[in-house]
Amino acid sequence: MVEQKRLKSEGVVMFKIENSLKKKMLVKKNTQPFDKNICNFFSDLSKTILENKNYLIYPDLLSFAFWVRKKNVENMYLKFKSNYIKKPLGLVFHITPNNVPINFAYSLFFGLITGNTNIIKVSSKNFDQIDIICELIKKLLNKKKYQFLIKSIKKLQNKFL
């Protein structure tokens, strides 16, 4: 069902999903890149992190929150806009490194902000930052205005949803 193909120049292994498997996967229709509701989701996540004084001991968590704040996302959008047609890929599978606690959150950000459905492999190591972000994402996804995102975030571990 999954065909393996090696790219010679980069030495990267790519996986191509056969059409029969794609048909079996129920994936919601993707949103457009920089969808207003997704931008608002990350803005709310940023505010929640930055307003909590308990998170001051996690500089990487604060950096992430500062990076996904509304103004920075708007600046990214201005750089993203061009004459080229840009559309979501569809289903994106993320494998993030185990030694960088919140790398998965950046990966999730790029997947969602570009309008894709995402499968995230979260680090199996125990980091407080992972638990904090996942718990905050769960809380935001429980809000009615963000429930549309539940189908855009799949999990490989019981971190989300």
Sine and cosine of phi, psi and omega as CSV:
sin_phi,cos_phi,sin_psi,cos_psi,sin_omega,cos_omega
0.00,0.00,-0.59,0.81,0.02,-1.00
-0.94,-0.35,0.83,-0.55,-0.04,-1.00
-0.99,-0.12,0.73,-0.69,-0.02,-1.00
-0.99,-0.16,0.70,-0.72,-0.04,-1.00
-0.67,-0.74,0.79,-0.61,-0.02,-1.00
-0.98,-0.20,0.78,-0.62,0.09,-1.00
-1.00,0.09,0.85,-0.53,-0.13,-0.99
-0.91,0.42,-0.71,0.70,-0.13,-0.99
-0.93,0.36,-0.63,0.78,-0.04,-1.00
-0.99,-0.12,-0.28,0.96,-0.05,-1.00
0.94,0.35,0.44,0.90,-0.03,-1.00
-0.99,-0.13,0.65,-0.76,0.05,-1.00
-1.00,-0.07,0.82,-0.57,0.02,-1.00
-0.93,-0.36,0.50,-0.86,0.05,-1.00
-0.88,-0.47,0.76,-0.65,0.02,-1.00
-0.95,-0.32,0.83,-0.55,0.00,-1.00
-1.00,0.02,0.80,-0.60,0.00,-1.00
-0.91,0.42,0.42,-0.91,-0.03,-1.00
-0.86,0.51,-0.59,0.81,-0.02,-1.00
-0.89,0.45,-0.57,0.82,0.03,-1.00
-0.96,0.28,-0.63,0.78,0.02,-1.00
-0.86,0.51,-0.64,0.77,-0.03,-1.00
-0.91,0.41,-0.51,0.86,-0.02,-1.00
-0.98,0.21,-0.38,0.92,-0.03,-1.00
-0.99,0.14,0.83,-0.56,0.03,-1.00
-1.00,-0.04,0.99,-0.17,-0.03,-1.00
-0.89,-0.45,0.75,-0.66,-0.02,-1.00
-0.92,0.39,0.36,-0.93,0.06,-1.00
-0.89,0.46,0.74,-0.67,-0.05,-1.00
-0.94,0.33,0.42,-0.91,0.08,-1.00
-1.00,0.00,0.16,-0.99,0.04,-1.00
-0.99,0.16,0.48,-0.88,0.06,-1.00
-0.83,0.56,0.65,-0.76,0.01,-1.00
0.86,0.51,0.63,0.78,0.09,-1.00
-0.84,0.55,0.68,-0.73,-0.07,-1.00
-0.84,0.54,-0.66,0.75,-0.03,-1.00
-0.93,0.37,-0.58,0.82,0.04,-1.00
-0.95,0.32,-0.64,0.77,0.08,-1.00
-0.87,0.50,-0.66,0.75,0.03,-1.00
-0.91,0.42,-0.60,0.80,0.04,-1.00
-0.85,0.53,-0.75,0.66,-0.01,-1.00
-0.94,0.34,-0.54,0.84,0.08,-1.00
-0.89,0.45,-0.69,0.72,0.04,-1.00
-0.91,0.42,-0.63,0.78,0.05,-1.00
-0.89,0.46,-0.69,0.73,0.02,-1.00
-0.87,0.49,-0.75,0.66,0.00,-1.00
-0.87,0.49,-0.68,0.73,-0.02,-1.00
-0.87,0.49,-0.67,0.74,0.00,-1.00
-0.94,0.34,-0.74,0.67,-0.08,-1.00
-0.93,0.38,-0.44,0.90,-0.01,-1.00
-0.99,0.13,-0.23,0.97,-0.06,-1.00
-1.00,-0.07,0.92,-0.40,-0.04,-1.00
-0.91,0.41,-0.40,0.92,0.00,-1.00
-0.91,0.41,-0.35,0.94,-0.06,-1.00
-1.00,0.03,0.00,1.00,-0.01,-1.00
-0.88,0.47,-0.35,0.94,-0.01,-1.00
-0.99,0.16,-0.06,1.00,0.00,-1.00
-0.90,-0.44,1.00,0.05,-0.05,-1.00
-0.88,0.48,-0.54,0.84,0.01,-1.00
-0.93,0.36,-0.55,0.84,0.05,-1.00
-0.93,0.37,-0.67,0.74,0.04,-1.00
-0.92,0.40,-0.61,0.79,0.04,-1.00
-0.89,0.45,-0.68,0.73,0.04,-1.00
-0.88,0.48,-0.73,0.68,-0.01,-1.00
-0.87,0.49,-0.66,0.75,0.03,-1.00
-0.91,0.40,-0.61,0.80,-0.05,-1.00
-0.94,0.33,-0.57,0.82,-0.03,-1.00
-1.00,-0.10,0.20,0.98,0.02,-1.00
-0.91,0.41,0.34,-0.94,-0.13,-0.99
-0.81,0.58,-0.74,0.68,-0.06,-1.00
-0.89,0.46,-0.65,0.76,0.00,-1.00
-0.93,0.36,-0.63,0.78,0.03,-1.00
-0.90,0.43,-0.63,0.78,0.07,-1.00
-0.88,0.47,-0.65,0.76,0.05,-1.00
-0.90,0.43,-0.62,0.78,0.06,-1.00
-0.89,0.46,-0.66,0.75,0.00,-1.00
-0.88,0.48,-0.66,0.75,0.01,-1.00
-0.88,0.47,-0.58,0.81,0.05,-1.00
-0.96,0.27,-0.50,0.86,-0.04,-1.00
-0.95,0.30,-0.59,0.81,-0.05,-1.00
-0.88,0.47,0.68,-0.73,0.08,-1.00
-0.27,-0.96,-0.09,-1.00,0.03,-1.00
-0.99,0.15,-0.16,0.99,-0.02,-1.00
-0.99,0.14,0.56,-0.83,0.05,-1.00
-0.98,0.20,0.79,-0.62,0.01,-1.00
-0.80,-0.60,0.77,-0.64,0.02,-1.00
-0.61,-0.79,0.34,-0.94,-0.03,-1.00
-0.89,0.46,0.47,-0.88,0.06,-1.00
-0.98,0.22,-0.56,0.83,-0.05,-1.00
0.82,-0.57,-0.96,-0.28,-0.01,-1.00
-0.98,-0.20,0.83,-0.56,-0.04,-1.00
-0.89,-0.46,0.75,-0.66,0.00,-1.00
-0.96,-0.29,0.86,-0.51,-0.05,-1.00
-0.95,-0.33,0.80,-0.60,0.18,-0.98
-0.89,-0.45,0.89,-0.45,-0.07,-1.00
-0.95,-0.31,0.42,-0.91,-0.04,-1.00
-0.92,0.40,0.51,-0.86,0.00,-1.00
-0.98,0.22,-0.35,0.93,-0.11,-0.99
-1.00,-0.04,-0.02,1.00,0.04,-1.00
-0.87,-0.50,0.98,-0.20,-0.18,-0.98
-0.78,0.62,-0.74,0.67,-0.12,-0.99
-0.96,-0.28,0.31,0.95,0.05,-1.00
-0.84,0.54,-0.57,0.82,0.00,-1.00
-0.87,0.49,-0.54,0.84,-0.03,-1.00
-0.93,0.36,-0.64,0.76,0.07,-1.00
-0.90,0.43,-0.68,0.73,0.02,-1.00
-0.88,0.47,-0.68,0.73,0.05,-1.00
-0.89,0.46,-0.67,0.74,0.02,-1.00
-0.83,0.56,-0.78,0.62,-0.04,-1.00
-0.90,0.43,-0.61,0.79,0.03,-1.00
-0.90,0.44,-0.72,0.69,-0.03,-1.00
-0.95,0.30,-0.67,0.74,-0.09,-1.00
-0.93,0.38,-0.39,0.92,0.05,-1.00
-1.00,-0.05,0.09,1.00,0.14,-0.99
1.00,0.04,0.30,0.95,-0.08,-1.00
-0.99,-0.13,0.34,-0.94,0.22,-0.98
-1.00,0.05,0.66,-0.75,-0.18,-0.98
-0.80,-0.60,0.69,-0.72,0.19,-0.98
-0.93,-0.38,0.85,-0.52,-0.09,-1.00
-0.91,-0.41,0.76,-0.65,0.16,-0.99
-0.98,-0.18,0.94,-0.33,-0.02,-1.00
-1.00,0.05,0.53,-0.85,0.00,-1.00
-0.79,0.61,0.65,-0.76,0.02,-1.00
-0.99,0.11,-0.19,0.98,0.06,-1.00
-0.96,0.26,0.49,-0.87,0.00,-1.00
-1.00,0.06,0.92,-0.40,0.09,-1.00
-0.78,-0.63,0.70,-0.72,0.03,-1.00
-0.86,0.51,-0.62,0.79,-0.05,-1.00
-0.86,0.50,-0.64,0.77,0.01,-1.00
-0.89,0.45,-0.74,0.68,0.00,-1.00
-0.88,0.48,-0.65,0.76,-0.02,-1.00
-0.90,0.43,-0.79,0.62,-0.03,-1.00
-0.89,0.46,-0.70,0.72,-0.01,-1.00
-0.89,0.46,-0.64,0.77,0.02,-1.00
-0.92,0.40,-0.65,0.76,0.03,-1.00
-0.92,0.40,-0.63,0.78,0.05,-1.00
-0.90,0.44,-0.69,0.73,0.04,-1.00
-0.84,0.55,-0.73,0.69,-0.02,-1.00
-0.88,0.47,-0.67,0.74,0.02,-1.00
-0.92,0.38,-0.63,0.78,0.00,-1.00
-0.92,0.39,-0.38,0.93,0.05,-1.00
-0.97,0.25,-0.29,0.96,0.06,-1.00
-0.96,0.28,0.65,-0.76,-0.07,-1.00
-0.82,0.57,-0.64,0.77,-0.07,-1.00
-0.93,0.36,-0.28,0.96,-0.01,-1.00
-0.92,-0.40,0.09,1.00,-0.02,-1.00
-0.91,0.41,-0.37,0.93,0.05,-1.00
-0.89,0.46,-0.40,0.92,-0.03,-1.00
-0.98,0.21,-0.30,0.95,-0.05,-1.00
-0.82,0.57,-0.64,0.77,-0.01,-1.00
-0.97,0.24,-0.19,0.98,0.01,-1.00
-1.00,-0.06,-0.12,0.99,0.00,-1.00
-0.83,-0.56,0.93,-0.36,0.07,-1.00
-0.98,-0.21,0.33,-0.94,-0.04,-1.00
-0.82,-0.57,0.45,-0.89,0.15,-0.99
-0.95,-0.32,-0.29,0.96,0.07,-1.00
-0.76,-0.65,0.19,-0.98,-0.06,-1.00
-0.99,0.16,0.60,0.80,-0.02,-1.00
-0.99,0.13,-0.63,0.77,-0.03,-1.00
-0.98,-0.22,0.36,-0.93,0.12,-0.99
0.81,0.59,0.00,0.00,0.00,0.00
